[in-house]
Amino acid sequence: MLASVRSRVKTRHLITLLLLSTALLIQNVQSVPLSSQSLLKAPKSTNPPDSMAEGATVASTSTFNQSIPAAWPSWRAQIASIPAPHAGCFAAAYPSTVWQKTTCAPPTSGHETPSHTLTTPSTVGNGNDFVAQSSSALIGSAVGTFPSVTGLTSETDVCVGPPPFCTSGGEGSNAYSLQINAIEGFPVTFNGWSGTGWQQFVFDNEPSGFHGVWIEYWLFNYLATHASCPGSVPQNPSDGGPWFSSGSDCVWNTDATGSTTPYEPYEPATSLSLLSFEASANLNLNSFDEGQLCVTGGSCYLKSEPATVLNLYQQWRLAEFNVFGFIDGSQAQFNSGTAITMNNALKDQSGNTITPVAPCPNNGQTGETNNLNLGSCTVNGNAVVFSESNAPPTVTFNTNPTSFLGASSPGSISACSGTFTNGESSTGCGSGFSATANLPSPSTGWQFSNWVWAGGVSCKSPQGGSANPTSCEVSSSGSLEAVFVAQITFNTSPTSAGSISWASCSNPGYTNGQTLLSSNFGANTICANTLTNAPFAGWSCTGSISCSGLNPVSTATLDGPGTITANFGFPPISFDFRLSNSGGSSNLEGITVAPGGSGSITVTATLVNGPAQTVTLTCSQANGSPLPSGVSCSPGSGTPPFTTTLTVTVSSSTTPGYYTIQVIGTAGTLSRSTLFTLYVT
């Protein structure tokens, strides 16, 4: 720390209503009695203040482990809406809705610090933090809570520098701060001086010394035009100490709520889920800057100052909430495996909810840090909700395409002491790694194209860079994708008959033999462009490309290298013929044959179109059944056009009568027929 923090004496006993009333009478403050109870601090843990049971959970190490009254949340909302009667320190105990004046503790002589630049932020704080930002309405209130705390068993405040920040060793176990910070450098007018400033609302927690709610005000670069910092604050001259210098800046720390009447809560870090911290500026037009800490199921503690010290309420549109190192740029170091969810909710100065800007801006303000890594952040109603943890970050490796049709081994990424195919991940990448994209096998027709990364992974080549291998840094969980391209060969048949447009019919066409490297895996539009009078005749594809159809605008599915062929030309003329006979089916006397005799008729096969094929003739009855008993024919065969004599023989046993005979000509799957009448006398 830049200076020693003044120690405070903490009492560890519940204060009775009689003692509280006596204290209030001495201070000559009028208030409503607190019914049957005093201002409460939750019962302390059975663990010593500076140590925590190994493997303890939030619930078991919490300083408040009693049942929470069902009405406490609504009471918390009610007491938060009630302003302090004047500047000072106050407390309220459930279920009383009256702020009781308490004795303020002297201010700390150290200070929280503005953010300073880190080359690569790897921890939360020092400029690397999600904030809740209003796009228009002025903020009246920001409430910070911890909806989820898991894996937390210990926390230690450590000095991490760099100088001149935090030059001592830190404040040790369970020392930390909760902060709600406005944006650095907002316009300020103070005692005739105009410049920029900053404002922080702080709950400091130190087991053996200073802890309480207080507010810190900054005048940036004040000493550039003044020989010394201002004296007291005109709006509240009896509060806090004088302004003091920090480089060319001037800082004023208010008194803090920590006192012995009643005592301020000491909360080990494992109790974070029980704490809510609120900062407000002119909320409900109450003309106060207020910092308020509440312990779930217990009491609330309030520090109030005139809102006109820096007039934050006139321009407050950004609020940062988090848990940080205790003071002077220190770091809150949580045990490995800690995961915390933050909720930072906004209201305007009339108490109406504000929907924060999305996506969540990363615009941290304070110089204190913790050793967690930022996770994801979402806007939920009037709050930003984000996670942070120090579990090893997970890097997920992806490939495009996700699968490699026909490959004996898929495309992959070698990194972090392993080789990963699509969707596989590693927690062993540390803070950085080298990555190499590996082509599938066989690799013919494949090439590596570029890298794409997201989340907490950032590679040194520009986004979409093609360097292979590449070097990447990891600040939190994220992903790295290797994009591969497949070669498409375009063909036309005949070779000069047309071209093929890929992905859109408005794109230029590829002529026969031209190639394209594409990562548009999946379904793509293909268009056949005719360059001659020959019509489009169909698609054909090979390799890892599939296509079909007779429509010149169709779809090709790209799964890997292959060919696309557009066929052009007139379709071949198919073979066809017809049959006729000399008797004709209408001539009932077509052939007349006596039993035991024979007769003949001429059959003609005429070529209709196409190249001629051999036609084989057979006979049957017209209904398709075999010839009558004792009747036979010798039809023959030939290639149209041809004429043949068909001889019909009738046995002596054939029943006399009229028969309709069908002559069938067959060529492959094509058949034609002609009919004539056989009269057996």
LOFIRO-846829 format. One line per field, with one value per residue (C-alpha): residue number from 1; chain; y, x, z. Coordinates in pm, whole numbers, plus 50000, padded with zeros to 5 digits. Each point is the difference from the previous one (the first is absolute). Layout:
pos	NUM, ... .
unit	A, ... .
north	Y, ... .
east	X, ... .
up	Z, ... .
END
This chain:
pos	1, 2, 3, 4, 5, 6, 7, 8, 9, 10, 11, 12, 13, 14, 15, 16, 17, 18, 19, 20, 21, 22, 23, 24, 25, 26, 27, 28, 29, 30, 31, 32, 33, 34, 35, 36, 37, 38, 39, 40, 41, 42, 43, 44, 45, 46, 47, 48, 49, 50, 51, 52, 53, 54, 55, 56, 57, 58, 59, 60, 61, 62, 63, 64, 65, 66, 67, 68, 69, 70, 71, 72, 73, 74, 75, 76, 77, 78, 79, 80, 81, 82, 83, 84, 85, 86, 87, 88, 89, 90, 91, 92, 93, 94, 95, 96, 97, 98, 99, 100, 101, 102, 103, 104, 105, 106, 107, 108, 109, 110, 111, 112, 113, 114, 115, 116, 117, 118, 119, 120, 121, 122, 123, 124, 125, 126, 127, 128, 129, 130, 131, 132, 133, 134, 135, 136, 137, 138, 139, 140, 141, 142, 143, 144, 145, 146, 147, 148, 149, 150, 151, 152, 153, 154, 155, 156, 157, 158, 159, 160, 161, 162, 163, 164, 165, 166, 167, 168, 169, 170, 171, 172, 173, 174, 175, 176, 177, 178, 179, 180, 181, 182, 183, 184, 185, 186, 187, 188, 189, 190, 191, 192, 193, 194, 195, 196, 197, 198, 199, 200, 201, 202, 203, 204, 205, 206, 207, 208, 209, 210, 211, 212, 213, 214, 215, 216, 217, 218, 219, 220, 221, 222, 223, 224, 225, 226, 227, 228, 229, 230, 231, 232, 233, 234, 235, 236, 237, 238, 239, 240, 241, 242, 243, 244, 245, 246, 247, 248, 249, 250, 251, 252, 253, 254, 255, 256, 257, 258, 259, 260, 261, 262, 263, 264, 265, 266, 267, 268, 269, 270, 271, 272, 273, 274, 275, 276, 277, 278, 279, 280, 281, 282, 283, 284, 285, 286, 287, 288, 289, 290, 291, 292, 293, 294, 295, 296, 297, 298, 299, 300, 301, 302, 303, 304, 305, 306, 307, 308, 309, 310, 311, 312, 313, 314, 315, 316, 317, 318, 319, 320, 321, 322, 323, 324, 325, 326, 327, 328, 329, 330, 331, 332, 333, 334, 335, 336, 337, 338, 339, 340, 341, 342, 343, 344, 345, 346, 347, 348, 349, 350, 351, 352, 353, 354, 355, 356, 357, 358, 359, 360, 361, 362, 363, 364, 365, 366, 367, 368, 369, 370, 371, 372, 373, 374, 375, 376, 377, 378, 379, 380, 381, 382, 383, 384, 385, 386, 387, 388, 389, 390, 391, 392, 393, 394, 395, 396, 397, 398, 399, 400, 401, 402, 403, 404, 405, 406, 407, 408, 409, 410, 411, 412, 413, 414, 415, 416, 417, 418, 419, 420, 421, 422, 423, 424, 425, 426, 427, 428, 429, 430, 431, 432, 433, 434, 435, 436, 437, 438, 439, 440, 441, 442, 443, 444, 445, 446, 447, 448, 449, 450, 451, 452, 453, 454, 455, 456, 457, 458, 459, 460, 461, 462, 463, 464, 465, 466, 467, 468, 469, 470, 471, 472, 473, 474, 475, 476, 477, 478, 479, 480, 481, 482, 483, 484, 485, 486, 487, 488, 489, 490, 491, 492, 493, 494, 495, 496, 497, 498, 499, 500, 501, 502, 503, 504, 505, 506, 507, 508, 509, 510, 511, 512, 513, 514, 515, 516, 517, 518, 519, 520, 521, 522, 523, 524, 525, 526, 527, 528, 529, 530, 531, 532, 533, 534, 535, 536, 537, 538, 539, 540, 541, 542, 543, 544, 545, 546, 547, 548, 549, 550, 551, 552, 553, 554, 555, 556, 557, 558, 559, 560, 561, 562, 563, 564, 565, 566, 567, 568, 569, 570, 571, 572, 573, 574, 575, 576, 577, 578, 579, 580, 581, 582, 583, 584, 585, 586, 587, 588, 589, 590, 591, 592, 593, 594, 595, 596, 597, 598, 599, 600, 601, 602, 603, 604, 605, 606, 607, 608, 609, 610, 611, 612, 613, 614, 615, 616, 617, 618, 619, 620, 621, 622, 623, 624, 625, 626, 627, 628, 629, 630, 631, 632, 633, 634, 635, 636, 637, 638, 639, 640, 641, 642, 643, 644, 645, 646, 647, 648, 649, 650, 651, 652, 653, 654, 655, 656, 657, 658, 659, 660, 661, 662, 663, 664, 665, 666, 667, 668, 669, 670, 671, 672, 673, 674, 675, 676, 677, 678, 679, 680, 681 .
unit	A, A, A, A, A, A, A, A, A, A, A, A, A, A, A, A, A, A, A, A, A, A, A, A, A, A, A, A, A, A, A, A, A, A, A, A, A, A, A, A, A, A, A, A, A, A, A, A, A, A, A, A, A, A, A, A, A, A, A, A, A, A, A, A, A, A, A, A, A, A, A, A, A, A, A, A, A, A, A, A, A, A, A, A, A, A, A, A, A, A, A, A, A, A, A, A, A, A, A, A, A, A, A, A, A, A, A, A, A, A, A, A, A, A, A, A, A, A, A, A, A, A, A, A, A, A, A, A, A, A, A, A, A, A, A, A, A, A, A, A, A, A, A, A, A, A, A, A, A, A, A, A, A, A, A, A, A, A, A, A, A, A, A, A, A, A, A, A, A, A, A, A, A, A, A, A, A, A, A, A, A, A, A, A, A, A, A, A, A, A, A, A, A, A, A, A, A, A, A, A, A, A, A, A, A, A, A, A, A, A, A, A, A, A, A, A, A, A, A, A, A, A, A, A, A, A, A, A, A, A, A, A, A, A, A, A, A, A, A, A, A, A, A, A, A, A, A, A, A, A, A, A, A, A, A, A, A, A, A, A, A, A, A, A, A, A, A, A, A, A, A, A, A, A, A, A, A, A, A, A, A, A, A, A, A, A, A, A, A, A, A, A, A, A, A, A, A, A, A, A, A, A, A, A, A, A, A, A, A, A, A, A, A, A, A, A, A, A, A, A, A, A, A, A, A, A, A, A, A, A, A, A, A, A, A, A, A, A, A, A, A, A, A, A, A, A, A, A, A, A, A, A, A, A, A, A, A, A, A, A, A, A, A, A, A, A, A, A, A, A, A, A, A, A, A, A, A, A, A, A, A, A, A, A, A, A, A, A, A, A, A, A, A, A, A, A, A, A, A, A, A, A, A, A, A, A, A, A, A, A, A, A, A, A, A, A, A, A, A, A, A, A, A, A, A, A, A, A, A, A, A, A, A, A, A, A, A, A, A, A, A, A, A, A, A, A, A, A, A, A, A, A, A, A, A, A, A, A, A, A, A, A, A, A, A, A, A, A, A, A, A, A, A, A, A, A, A, A, A, A, A, A, A, A, A, A, A, A, A, A, A, A, A, A, A, A, A, A, A, A, A, A, A, A, A, A, A, A, A, A, A, A, A, A, A, A, A, A, A, A, A, A, A, A, A, A, A, A, A, A, A, A, A, A, A, A, A, A, A, A, A, A, A, A, A, A, A, A, A, A, A, A, A, A, A, A, A, A, A, A, A, A, A, A, A, A, A, A, A, A, A, A, A, A, A, A, A, A, A, A, A, A, A, A, A, A, A, A, A, A, A, A, A, A, A, A, A, A, A, A, A, A, A, A, A, A, A, A, A, A, A, A, A, A, A, A, A, A, A, A, A, A, A, A, A, A, A, A, A, A, A, A, A, A, A, A, A, A, A, A, A, A, A, A, A, A, A, A, A, A, A, A, A, A, A, A, A, A, A, A, A, A, A, A, A, A, A, A, A, A, A, A, A, A, A, A, A, A, A, A, A .
north	50000, 50362, 50071, 49798, 49949, 50122, 49712, 49988, 49813, 49761, 49868, 49645, 50011, 50079, 50342, 50019, 50246, 50179, 50066, 50114, 50235, 50144, 50064, 50167, 50226, 50108, 50093, 50187, 49820, 49942, 49666, 49735, 49715, 49673, 49798, 49714, 49969, 50191, 50043, 49654, 49856, 49640, 49751, 49956, 49681, 49737, 50021, 50254, 50330, 49954, 49636, 49789, 49631, 49812, 49909, 50203, 50114, 50344, 49895, 49843, 50288, 50282, 50241, 49973, 49643, 50036, 49967, 50306, 50152, 49967, 50372, 50108, 50056, 50231, 50179, 50040, 50165, 50226, 50118, 50064, 50244, 50203, 50274, 50089, 50299, 50184, 49938, 49755, 49632, 49792, 49646, 49824, 49662, 49777, 50058, 50369, 50244, 50282, 50093, 50035, 50239, 49833, 50126, 50034, 49867, 50225, 49971, 49782, 50180, 49763, 50007, 49788, 50070, 50084, 49735, 49989, 49826, 49633, 49864, 49698, 50003, 49648, 50079, 50192, 50366, 50258, 50092, 49643, 49971, 49995, 50307, 50095, 50299, 50210, 50127, 50304, 50015, 50122, 49728, 50047, 49664, 49699, 49687, 49730, 49643, 49654, 49757, 49710, 49930, 49654, 49840, 50294, 49892, 50277, 50348, 50200, 50365, 50021, 50288, 49946, 50348, 50148, 50289, 50254, 49795, 49759, 50010, 49799, 49634, 50019, 49955, 49622, 49749, 50113, 50360, 50124, 50282, 50021, 50296, 50179, 50249, 50278, 50069, 50159, 50357, 50140, 50383, 50156, 50352, 50031, 50329, 50192, 49740, 49823, 49674, 49629, 49765, 49659, 49849, 49660, 49835, 49748, 49731, 49908, 49681, 49941, 49749, 50173, 50361, 50231, 49887, 50197, 50180, 50327, 50219, 50123, 50314, 50093, 50324, 49899, 50212, 50262, 50070, 50102, 50337, 50007, 49982, 49770, 49803, 50162, 49991, 49864, 49941, 50304, 49789, 49796, 50153, 49786, 49670, 49813, 50139, 50267, 49947, 49833, 49959, 49694, 50107, 50308, 49896, 50084, 49746, 50035, 49702, 50028, 49856, 49634, 49817, 49778, 50089, 49850, 50121, 49774, 49811, 49965, 49646, 49809, 49759, 49735, 49958, 49677, 50215, 50191, 49837, 50159, 50354, 50266, 50336, 50304, 50338, 50283, 50363, 50217, 49688, 50100, 50357, 49963, 50225, 49746, 49779, 49675, 49673, 49718, 49647, 49739, 49656, 49758, 49921, 50264, 50376, 50272, 50269, 50337, 50279, 50325, 50317, 50306, 49927, 50333, 49908, 49916, 50001, 49646, 49979, 50250, 49765, 49644, 49751, 49720, 49780, 49736, 49743, 49726, 49858, 50122, 50031, 50191, 50332, 50176, 49781, 49666, 49673, 49769, 49653, 49722, 49630, 49802, 49880, 50309, 50107, 50308, 50149, 50378, 50183, 50377, 50153, 50361, 50243, 50362, 50285, 49950, 49634, 49864, 49713, 50067, 49743, 50000, 50020, 49665, 49836, 50067, 50258, 49903, 50330, 49943, 50307, 49900, 49903, 49727, 49645, 49643, 49687, 49878, 49997, 50161, 49762, 50082, 50296, 50048, 50271, 49869, 50256, 50298, 49817, 49878, 49647, 49862, 49724, 49982, 49710, 49880, 49649, 49917, 50152, 49758, 50034, 49829, 49903, 49997, 49930, 50121, 49770, 49809, 49665, 49888, 49766, 49722, 50085, 49725, 50262, 50339, 50346, 50087, 50250, 49919, 50218, 49989, 49667, 49824, 49965, 50094, 49936, 50206, 50074, 49864, 50224, 50039, 50164, 49965, 50298, 50231, 50365, 49931, 49731, 49931, 49841, 49813, 49908, 49647, 49908, 49693, 49680, 49954, 50369, 50025, 50295, 50143, 50316, 50191, 50344, 50200, 50014, 50131, 50049, 50116, 50060, 50019, 49867, 50254, 49909, 50218, 50001, 50219, 49842, 49771, 49978, 49718, 49952, 49631, 49933, 50297, 50120, 50074, 50148, 49890, 50241, 49788, 49714, 50030, 49820, 49965, 49883, 49881, 50075, 49766, 50040, 49730, 50017, 49992, 49922, 50123, 49814, 50044, 49747, 50084, 50196, 50332, 49972, 50216, 50094, 49943, 50268, 49905, 50113, 50253, 50021, 50361, 49890, 49964, 49655, 49749, 49844, 49649, 49904, 50307, 49945, 50170, 49962, 50029, 49974, 50027, 49649, 49864, 50090, 50258, 50133, 49900, 50154, 49875, 50281, 49896, 50155, 49828, 49903, 49662, 49959, 49896, 49623, 49931, 50006, 49744, 50023, 49790, 49980, 50158, 50212, 49881, 50146, 49886, 50117, 50135, 50354, 50249, 50162, 49729, 49919, 49843, 49877, 50066, 49758, 50007, 50010, 49883, 50094, 50155, 49941, 50179, 49800, 50178, 49871, 49866, 49676, 49689, 49901, 49673, 49704, 49941, 49796, 49890, 49675, 49940, 49698, 49935, 49848, 50270, 49938, 50135, 49724, 49705, 49802, 50098, 49639, 49707, 49659, 49657, 49757, 49828, 50283, 50330, 50360, 50312, 50375, 50274, 50192, 50331, 50167, 50375, 50214, 50301, 50166, 49937, 49753, 49668, 49702, 49633, 49925, 49646, 49893, 49763, 49898, 49972, 50053, 50361, 49964, 49887, 49635, 49732, 49911, 49767, 49631, 49867, 50347, 50107, 50280, 50076, 50380, 50043, 50323, 50289, 50358, 50266, 50075, 49645, 49782, 49633, 49730, 49846, 49642, 49865, 49624, 49842, 49636, 49771, 50010, 50379, 50107, 50195, 50367, 50354, 50085, 50347, 49954, 50254, 50036, 50158, 50167, 50039, 50201, 50010, 50148, 50148, 49804, 50069, 49776, 49947, 49783, 49781, 49749, 49624, 49809, 49624, 49839 .
east	50000, 50108, 49936, 49898, 49629, 49865, 49885, 49657, 49879, 49718, 49762, 49874, 49687, 49638, 49896, 49683, 49725, 50075, 50364, 49906, 49731, 50246, 50252, 49740, 49887, 50357, 50026, 49668, 49853, 49627, 49891, 49736, 50092, 50112, 49720, 50151, 50342, 50320, 50207, 50123, 50312, 49961, 50159, 50367, 50141, 50146, 50318, 50264, 49969, 50324, 49962, 49738, 49935, 50156, 49734, 49732, 49696, 49845, 49717, 50218, 50248, 49749, 49975, 49623, 49886, 49660, 49671, 49921, 49658, 49763, 49922, 50365, 50035, 49697, 50133, 50336, 49829, 49800, 50291, 50206, 49736, 50008, 50264, 50217, 49868, 50330, 50365, 50170, 50014, 49688, 49878, 49665, 49909, 49728, 49705, 50035, 49968, 50182, 50361, 50170, 50293, 50327, 50344, 50216, 50354, 50286, 50093, 50276, 50318, 50050, 49785, 49858, 50176, 49896, 50076, 50350, 50094, 50093, 50145, 49767, 49731, 49981, 49811, 49686, 50052, 50258, 49784, 49890, 49642, 49643, 49793, 49633, 49951, 49691, 49950, 49798, 49844, 50217, 50077, 49851, 50095, 50223, 49953, 50265, 49932, 50155, 49731, 50244, 50324, 50152, 50330, 50104, 50187, 50257, 50105, 50316, 50077, 50339, 50207, 50063, 50122, 50123, 50158, 49901, 49686, 49984, 50358, 49935, 49907, 49620, 49760, 49986, 49721, 49639, 50095, 49814, 49782, 49663, 49994, 49747, 50184, 49892, 50191, 50341, 50038, 49645, 49980, 50029, 49972, 50130, 50044, 50047, 50235, 49888, 50146, 49924, 49948, 49889, 49781, 50006, 49762, 50191, 49949, 50340, 50039, 50310, 49983, 50252, 49942, 49801, 49665, 49692, 49805, 50147, 50017, 50311, 50017, 50278, 50109, 50223, 50312, 49889, 50360, 50088, 49839, 50011, 50286, 49810, 49680, 49683, 49937, 49665, 49690, 49771, 49685, 50098, 50308, 49985, 50005, 50312, 50347, 50150, 50062, 50339, 50217, 50059, 50245, 49845, 49650, 49816, 49796, 49738, 49889, 49684, 49956, 49892, 49709, 50229, 49965, 49939, 49639, 49883, 50290, 50044, 49976, 50315, 49925, 50251, 50023, 49800, 49698, 49992, 49673, 49833, 50108, 49834, 50162, 49820, 50126, 49757, 50013, 49692, 49782, 49634, 50135, 50133, 50304, 50248, 50283, 49952, 50185, 49805, 50102, 49742, 50062, 49728, 49779, 50173, 50049, 50081, 50268, 49994, 50247, 49849, 50158, 49852, 49953, 50162, 50359, 50078, 49642, 50033, 49620, 50010, 50194, 50008, 49953, 50251, 50037, 50267, 49934, 50233, 50206, 50359, 50316, 49969, 50160, 50288, 49998, 50020, 49851, 49743, 50137, 49742, 50079, 50020, 49660, 49810, 49710, 49787, 49700, 49951, 49668, 50009, 49649, 49918, 49720, 49957, 49969, 49621, 50044, 49902, 50199, 50257, 50079, 50380, 50179, 50052, 50236, 50163, 50280, 50341, 50105, 50132, 50094, 50182, 50365, 49933, 49967, 49914, 50163, 49691, 49944, 49698, 49747, 49685, 49768, 49633, 49743, 49708, 49724, 50160, 50324, 50320, 50077, 50347, 50225, 50362, 50212, 50355, 49930, 50231, 49851, 49861, 50107, 49767, 50148, 49779, 50048, 49810, 49876, 49903, 50041, 50211, 49809, 50215, 50306, 50176, 50091, 49828, 50151, 50125, 50187, 50318, 50024, 50036, 50191, 49728, 49826, 49633, 49723, 49684, 49831, 50277, 50138, 50287, 50052, 50375, 50076, 50105, 50037, 50118, 50071, 50114, 49754, 50056, 49724, 50034, 49848, 49777, 50137, 50007, 50074, 49953, 49773, 50016, 50176, 50010, 49838, 49991, 49938, 49692, 49996, 49747, 49952, 50319, 50225, 50195, 50261, 50284, 49915, 49700, 49656, 49971, 50380, 50155, 50328, 50045, 50109, 49875, 50049, 49701, 49939, 49731, 49835, 49687, 49812, 49961, 50034, 50234, 49880, 50208, 49830, 50087, 49914, 49920, 50086, 49707, 50074, 49737, 49944, 49762, 49906, 50064, 50298, 49905, 49625, 49953, 50112, 49899, 49924, 50068, 49799, 49791, 49880, 50122, 50361, 50235, 50005, 50286, 50081, 50123, 50304, 49998, 50028, 49886, 50107, 49687, 49905, 49628, 49936, 49649, 49734, 50090, 49820, 50145, 49890, 50067, 50063, 49957, 50249, 49861, 49659, 50032, 49753, 50101, 49990, 50073, 50253, 50259, 50236, 50287, 50218, 49855, 49751, 49647, 49754, 49723, 49710, 49914, 49932, 50274, 49960, 50064, 50179, 50341, 50098, 50368, 50157, 50351, 50197, 49830, 49871, 49679, 49909, 49727, 49887, 49868, 49853, 49686, 49882, 50039, 49693, 49855, 49909, 49635, 49807, 49647, 49844, 49727, 49869, 49844, 49679, 49915, 49806, 49681, 50001, 49827, 50111, 50367, 50116, 49771, 50147, 49841, 50092, 50325, 50095, 50201, 49981, 50221, 49986, 50258, 50131, 50184, 50229, 50042, 50280, 49849, 50321, 50341, 50263, 49846, 50009, 49911, 49632, 49890, 49644, 49780, 49630, 49725, 49631, 49889, 49934, 50358, 49918, 50177, 49888, 49701, 50070, 50147, 50085, 50363, 50181, 50349, 50040, 50378, 50201, 50178, 50127, 49748, 49902, 49926, 49711, 49958, 49749, 49836, 49872, 49716, 49951, 49678, 49979, 49710, 49891, 49965, 49647, 49847, 49921, 50136, 50317, 50166, 50375, 50255, 50346, 50240, 50328, 50258, 50327, 50153, 49736, 49805, 49706, 49743, 49717, 49755, 49680, 49841, 49709, 50047, 49693, 50017, 49730 .
up	50000, 49950, 50364, 50299, 50041, 50328, 50212, 50155, 50301, 49917, 50256, 49948, 50216, 49922, 50123, 50193, 49927, 50324, 49910, 49650, 50131, 50251, 49726, 49784, 50286, 50058, 49633, 50029, 49697, 49989, 49862, 50028, 50244, 49849, 50154, 50197, 49837, 49951, 49686, 49923, 49853, 49903, 50241, 49926, 49858, 50229, 49791, 50107, 49809, 49808, 49903, 49830, 50022, 49712, 49744, 50180, 49806, 49984, 50226, 50269, 50026, 49971, 50287, 49967, 50003, 50160, 49813, 49793, 50083, 49707, 50013, 50005, 49619, 49992, 50308, 49824, 49704, 50231, 50211, 49688, 49877, 50325, 49992, 50295, 50195, 49945, 49917, 50232, 50096, 50061, 50052, 49991, 50147, 49863, 50028, 50093, 49709, 50180, 49935, 50340, 50019, 50098, 50086, 49692, 49992, 49885, 49632, 49864, 49900, 49705, 49690, 49722, 49672, 49645, 49736, 49857, 49681, 49980, 49676, 50000, 50270, 50139, 50317, 50090, 50080, 49900, 49699, 49913, 50129, 49874, 50088, 49999, 49773, 49934, 49647, 50105, 50347, 50288, 50252, 50345, 50147, 49928, 50212, 49996, 50116, 49967, 49875, 49992, 50186, 49961, 50093, 50221, 50312, 50050, 49890, 50069, 49926, 49829, 49869, 49629, 49897, 49782, 50194, 50113, 50068, 50291, 50124, 50317, 50032, 49993, 50289, 50010, 50048, 49948, 49918, 49691, 49873, 49831, 49762, 49785, 49783, 49770, 49680, 50041, 49882, 50008, 49997, 50346, 50141, 50357, 50188, 49678, 49848, 49683, 49884, 50015, 50291, 50115, 50269, 50171, 50246, 50211, 50263, 50141, 50201, 50212, 50286, 50225, 49911, 49777, 49867, 49909, 49727, 49874, 49690, 49821, 49784, 49753, 49835, 49712, 49932, 50253, 50103, 49645, 50077, 50383, 50246, 50234, 50029, 50143, 50372, 50108, 49790, 50028, 49975, 50310, 50164, 50314, 49808, 49897, 49993, 49777, 49631, 49946, 49694, 49783, 49735, 49838, 50113, 50320, 50194, 50273, 50209, 50204, 50344, 50001, 50155, 50212, 50367, 50339, 50036, 49844, 49847, 49624, 49862, 49923, 49718, 49886, 49625, 50022, 50093, 49671, 49894, 50306, 49918, 49788, 49939, 49864, 49883, 49931, 49894, 50054, 49999, 50025, 49995, 50357, 49935, 50142, 49881, 50190, 50039, 50162, 50104, 50099, 50150, 49891, 50298, 50213, 50000, 49748, 50039, 49827, 49933, 49870, 49857, 49826, 49629, 49914, 50094, 49635, 49862, 49871, 49969, 49712, 49771, 50140, 49714, 50078, 50309, 50067, 50275, 50116, 50285, 49997, 50207, 50326, 49905, 49821, 49689, 50181, 49876, 50159, 49933, 50021, 50029, 49677, 49882, 50115, 49778, 50070, 49818, 50025, 49962, 49951, 49981, 49905, 50085, 49900, 50250, 50020, 50091, 49659, 49851, 49729, 49733, 49964, 49668, 49827, 49935, 50337, 49965, 50139, 50153, 50352, 50205, 50318, 50038, 50256, 49862, 50082, 49859, 49815, 49625, 49838, 49848, 49807, 50062, 49915, 50056, 50206, 50057, 50175, 50084, 49846, 50116, 49948, 50124, 50103, 50120, 50032, 49883, 49710, 49684, 49744, 49636, 49753, 49664, 49691, 49631, 49695, 49860, 50312, 49820, 49705, 49768, 49862, 50212, 50194, 50263, 50036, 50010, 50349, 50218, 50191, 50312, 50380, 49988, 49804, 49664, 49987, 49749, 49973, 50334, 50224, 50276, 50244, 50339, 49969, 49776, 50283, 49910, 49646, 49742, 49645, 49756, 49672, 49754, 49858, 49661, 49978, 49850, 49707, 49958, 49622, 49922, 50357, 50120, 50331, 49968, 50323, 50376, 50181, 50379, 50258, 50372, 50206, 49722, 49795, 49739, 49883, 49632, 49907, 50036, 49702, 49969, 49799, 50190, 50076, 50268, 50200, 50360, 50223, 50345, 50245, 50245, 50061, 49837, 49625, 49669, 49703, 49658, 49706, 49668, 49712, 49631, 49745, 49630, 49757, 49634, 49754, 49675, 49707, 49737, 49720, 50136, 49835, 50034, 50314, 50351, 50364, 50260, 50364, 50308, 49803, 49641, 49991, 50059, 49699, 49844, 50011, 49665, 49939, 50212, 50228, 50378, 50320, 50365, 50214, 50369, 49926, 50120, 49974, 49742, 49734, 49694, 49662, 49671, 49645, 49752, 49633, 49757, 49685, 49869, 50165, 50287, 50355, 50033, 50371, 50289, 50107, 50302, 50135, 50312, 50316, 49805, 49928, 49749, 49767, 49788, 49656, 50121, 49904, 50346, 50257, 50328, 50058, 50346, 50075, 50249, 49859, 49674, 49680, 49654, 49871, 49635, 49804, 49697, 49691, 49667, 49835, 50160, 49773, 49792, 50131, 49770, 49911, 49737, 49908, 49863, 49740, 49805, 49658, 50130, 50254, 50318, 49842, 49730, 50158, 49703, 50063, 49978, 49936, 50067, 49996, 50278, 49915, 49764, 50013, 49886, 49998, 50061, 49945, 50310, 49955, 50262, 49933, 50161, 50181, 50135, 50144, 49894, 49897, 50232, 49943, 50045, 50087, 49908, 50200, 49987, 50259, 50029, 50028, 50371, 50052, 50051, 49792, 49647, 49973, 50025, 49679, 49858, 49945, 49818, 49878, 50045, 49956, 50081, 49834, 50022, 49904, 49744, 49893, 49872, 50081, 49910, 50299, 49943, 50216, 50023, 50133, 50113, 49914, 50363, 50022, 50079, 49712, 50060, 49995, 50196, 50047, 49978, 50131, 49849, 50256, 49905, 50281, 50007, 50349, 50228, 49709, 49851, 49730, 49857, 49712, 49977, 49731, 49984, 49955, 49875, 50042, 49779 .
END
